[in-house]
Amino acid sequence: MSLRVSFSFVLCVLAEIGVRVIYLLTDHEKNWAVLVLFATVAGVSSATVNGICVWYTLSRLAYGAAYILIESEELSIVRSVVWWSCNASCITGLVLAARAL
C-alpha cells in the first residue's frame, strides 16, 4: 500500500501551519514590548527584566506547541494555563515597573 499525497495538499497544510505560527508569534508582542519598555524606564533591574522575558518566551513557545499539538478536549486546559502564564509574565513586569516608580 502506498500513500500518495498531492503537492497542493502539502502546500495547504504548510500554509495553515504558517498562518497559525505567525498569529501565535504576534499575538502578545505589543504587551511584551510595553512590559520591557516600562520596566526599563522605571529602573527595574536588568536581571529581573531578562528573567521575565525568558518566562514570557518559554510560555509563548509552550503555547505554540500546545496550540498545534493538543487536539483533545480534555487536554485543552493546558493551552489555557500556558496562555495565562504569558499574561502573568506581562502583568508581573508592569506591576514591578509601577512599584519601581
C-alpha positions as CSV (number, residue, x, y, z in Angstrom):
1,M,0.0,0.0,0.0
2,S,1.5,3.3,-1.0
3,L,0.4,6.6,0.4
4,R,0.2,9.4,-2.2
5,V,-0.2,12.9,-1.0
6,S,-0.8,15.6,-3.6
7,F,1.6,18.6,-3.7
8,S,-1.3,21.0,-3.3
9,F,-2.4,19.3,-0.1
10,V,1.1,19.6,1.4
11,L,1.1,23.3,0.5
12,C,-2.3,23.9,2.1
13,V,-1.1,22.2,5.3
14,L,2.1,24.2,5.4
15,A,0.2,27.4,4.7
16,E,-2.2,26.7,7.6
17,I,0.7,25.9,9.9
18,G,2.5,29.1,8.8
19,V,-0.6,31.3,9.4
20,R,-1.0,29.8,12.9
21,V,2.6,30.2,13.8
22,I,2.6,33.9,12.7
23,Y,-0.6,34.5,14.7
24,L,1.0,32.9,17.8
25,L,4.1,34.9,17.5
26,T,2.4,38.3,17.1
27,D,-0.5,37.9,19.5
28,H,1.1,39.2,22.6
29,E,4.1,41.1,21.2
30,K,2.6,44.5,22.0
31,N,2.1,43.7,25.7
32,W,5.6,42.2,25.9
33,A,7.1,45.3,24.2
34,V,5.3,47.6,26.7
35,L,6.4,45.5,29.6
36,V,10.1,45.7,28.6
37,L,9.9,49.5,27.8
38,F,8.1,50.4,31.1
39,A,10.2,48.2,33.3
40,T,13.4,49.5,31.7
41,V,12.4,53.2,32.1
42,A,11.1,52.6,35.6
43,G,14.5,51.3,36.6
44,V,13.7,47.6,37.2
45,S,17.0,45.6,37.3
46,S,18.2,44.1,34.0
47,A,18.3,40.7,35.6
48,T,14.6,40.9,36.6
49,V,13.6,42.2,33.1
50,N,15.6,39.4,31.5
51,G,14.0,36.8,33.7
52,I,10.5,38.0,32.9
53,C,11.5,38.0,29.2
54,V,12.7,34.4,29.4
55,W,9.5,33.4,31.3
56,Y,7.4,35.1,28.5
57,T,9.4,33.5,25.7
58,L,9.2,30.0,27.1
59,S,5.5,30.4,27.8
60,R,4.9,31.5,24.2
61,L,6.9,28.6,22.8
62,A,4.9,26.2,25.1
63,Y,1.6,27.8,24.0
64,G,2.6,27.4,20.3
65,A,3.4,23.8,20.8
66,A,0.2,23.2,22.8
67,Y,-1.9,25.0,20.2
68,I,-0.5,22.9,17.3
69,L,-0.2,19.5,19.1
70,I,-3.1,19.3,21.5
71,E,-6.3,18.3,19.9
72,S,-8.2,16.5,22.7
73,E,-10.8,18.5,24.7
74,E,-9.5,17.0,28.0
75,L,-6.0,18.5,27.5
76,S,-7.2,21.8,26.1
77,I,-6.8,23.2,29.6
78,V,-3.0,23.1,29.1
79,R,-3.4,25.7,26.4
80,S,-5.3,28.0,28.7
81,V,-2.8,27.6,31.5
82,V,0.1,28.4,29.3
83,W,-1.8,31.3,27.8
84,W,-2.4,32.8,31.2
85,S,1.3,32.3,32.0
86,C,2.1,34.6,29.1
87,N,-0.4,37.1,30.5
88,A,1.0,36.7,34.0
89,S,4.5,37.5,32.8
90,C,3.4,40.7,31.2
91,I,1.3,41.7,34.3
92,T,4.2,40.9,36.6
93,G,6.5,43.2,34.6
94,L,4.1,46.0,34.7
95,V,3.5,45.7,38.4
96,L,7.2,45.7,39.1
97,A,7.6,48.8,36.9
98,A,4.8,50.5,38.8
99,R,6.4,49.7,42.1
100,A,9.7,51.0,41.0
101,L,8.3,54.4,40.1
